[in-house]
């Protein structure tokens, strides 16, 4: 990865081999859940994130804004999987199905998923 001054890596994920084999259709396929620090969430099909070559700057998944906040965390899962959002103050929000999160274009702020109050999103986990 080619990082610029001030850039930082926030995490990484192993993409399942079945996703790479083209089994990523929107209806039930692999989804990327992007959650901002202020609790906004967006669901984007994994196939909207192109594979990048070496020394690239990566792909934007969220445009940081004053009201929407910056990137809190991302997770990869399939429709039907649950999602847990952990806040910095120790609270947890759970949704039973990734389908509860509206699917929008990559980079969108999304819709409010959780009211973080005075805290912020620290971690997002998707699991079957």
Secondary structure by P-SEA (a helix, b strand, c coil): cccccccccccccccccccccccccccccbbbbbbcccbbbbbbbcccccccccccccccccccccccccccbbbbbcccbbbbbbcccbbbbbbcccccbbbbcccccccccccccccccccccccc
